[in-house]
């Protein structure tokens, strides 16, 4: 008799476990995605998270979030399954890609303002008077920031090729570990080109620096 009671109790627990008073997560996510697309065309299904469900009269309301947007979807159960009765959203959703694009635009704008004011009195000269920055150009369409430098006391033939290669390696490390540039490359994937010319105006070398190039430096230095 005891075994029969235990077996009956197990059946009761399994039966309860199979019942649900709310739509399953797939139904909620698919319905949320289809509804939220009309508000936020760039949204992806993977961006949606289920926060909770609660009962509201005959409705079961699902609360979901994507970015800063929070939406409520009331469902009602019928013989044919769960039926969604609409969607109500507050807040905004911006895709990760759009966020990066917006941050890049802000970054470029700040640099343009800086470039228009920093060189009013002429080139910026380094503390040791060895190099000057002639100018800064923002090419937003190419996602590139260009800095033009000039050595004040040396020319191309002032150093050997090996010495210039060593100089370039030092500049790459200094550039990649600069806090502001490192943040720009890591967070919004900004690209930089640094041009260097001798005191006579003859080009010596240039550096194309981006997240891919600097990641080797960061890995080596444990940054």
N, C-alpha and C positions, 0 to 999 in steps of 0.2 A: 504493500500500500504506500509506503514511504517513497519508493522509487517512482510510483505513478504520480504522486504529488510533485516530486522534484521535476519529472519530465514535463508535467503540465505547466509548472512555473516557468521552465525554460522556453516552452512554446509561447507563453504569454509575453515574455521579455522580447523574444525574436519578433513577435507580431507588432509590439509597440515600436521596436526599432525600425521596422519597415514603414511605419506610418509617418507622415510629415504634415505639419500645419503651415508649411511655407514652400514656395517654389525652390527647386534645387539651384545650386549656384550657377550651373550652365544656363538655365532658363533666365536667371536674373542678369547674368553678364551679357548674354546674346540680346536680350530685350533692351538692356541699358545701352549697349553699343548702337543698336539700330535707332534708338530714340535720340541719343546724344549726338549722333552724326548730323542731325538737322540743325543743332545749335552750334556744334564745333566740328566742321568738316574735316579738320586735320587729325581728329582723335583716332587712336588705335584701341583695339579691344584690350590689349595687354596693359594699357594705361589705367584701366578701370579697376577699382578695388571696392569690395563689398564691406561697408562699415557695420551694418546691422539690419535686422528686420524687426518690425513690431506690428502688433494688432491694432487696427483702427476700425472698430465696428465689424462689418462683414469683410473688410479689406485686410490683406496682409501687405504692409508697406515695406519695400526694400529701400535702403539708403545706400547710395554708392558715391564714390568720389573719384575724380580724375583731375590732377593738378589742384587748382583752387576752386574747381566746380564741384558742388555737392547737389545731387539730384535725388528725388524721391519718386518711386514708381509703385503705385497701388496695384495689387493683384487680387483677383477673386477666383475662387476655385469653382469649377463647373464639372459636369460629368465628363467632359472632353479634356479636362486638364486645367491648367492655370491660364487665366485671361488677364492681360495687362490693360489697365484702364487709364493710361496716360503717363506723362512724365512732367515733372516740375523741377527746374534747375535754378540754382543761384550761384553766382561766382563765375569765373572764367577759366577756360582751359587753354593753355598754350603748349604746343608740342615741344619736347626737348630740342628738336632741331630748330624750331622757330625761336626758342629762348636764346640759343647760341647765336642765331642770326641777329636778333635784337641787341644782344650784348655786344656783338661785334660792331654793329652800327654805332652804338653809344661810344665804344672805345675809339673808333675811327674819328668820330666827331670831336671827342676830347683832344685827340692828337692834332686835328686840324686847327683847333683853337690855339693849342700850344705852339704849333708851327707858325701861326700867323703873328704871334707876339714874341716868341723867344728870340727870334733873329732880327728884330727891328734895329738893334744897335750893332749888327754884324755877327759873324760866326761865334759860336761858343767854343772857348779854348779850355783845354784840360788844365788841371791844377799844376801839372809839371811842365806846362807850356810846350808839350811835345806834339800835340795833335789838336786840330780844330774840327768842329762839326759845321759843315757848310750849309746843311739844310736837311729838312725832313719832308718826304713826300708820301702822301697816303693814296694808294691806288685801290680803292674799295672794290672796283669791278674785278680786279685781279687778286683781291684779298692779300695785298702786299703792302708792307711799310718799308720805305727805302730811306736809309741814312747815308749821306755823303760825307766822308771824312778826308782830311788832308794832313799828312805829316808835315811839320813845320821846318824840320831841319835835315831830313833825309830823303833820298831819292831811291829809285829802283836799284841802281848799281851800288848803293851804300851797303847792301848786305848780299850775302850769297843766297842761292835758292834754298839751301838747307836752313839758313837762318830765318828766311821769310816763312818757311813751312813751320818752324818752331813758333814764330810770332803768331801765325794764324791759329795754331793749336791753342795757344794761350788765350787768344781773343775768343775763340769758340767756347772755351771753359768759362771765361769771365761773362760772356754774353748769356750762356745757358743758365748760369747760376745767379744772374741778376734777378732779384725778387719780383719786380714788376713784370719783366719780360717773361719770366718763368710762369707766372700766374696767367698771363695772357695766352701763352702757348698751351698750357695744360687745360685751362678752363674753356677757352673759346677758339683754340687752334689757330692763332694768328701767325702769319709768316713774315719773316724779316729778310731784307737784303741790305748788307752793309758794304758800301763801296769805299775803297781806300786808294788815294793817290799820293804821289810824292810832292815835295815842296815845289817842283817844277810843273805840277799839274798832270804829269804822266801817270795813268792808272798803274797800280801795283798788284792789287788782288781784290777779290770780293768774296763775301761769305753769304751763302744762302742758308738761313737758319730757320728751322721749324721744329715742331714737336718730335718728328721722327729722328732728326739729327741730334737734338738735345737729349732725347730719351737715353741714348748711349752714355752721355755724360752723367745724367741723373742716376742711371743704374750703377755706373762705376763708382760714384760718390755716395751712393745709398740715399739719394734724395727722393 
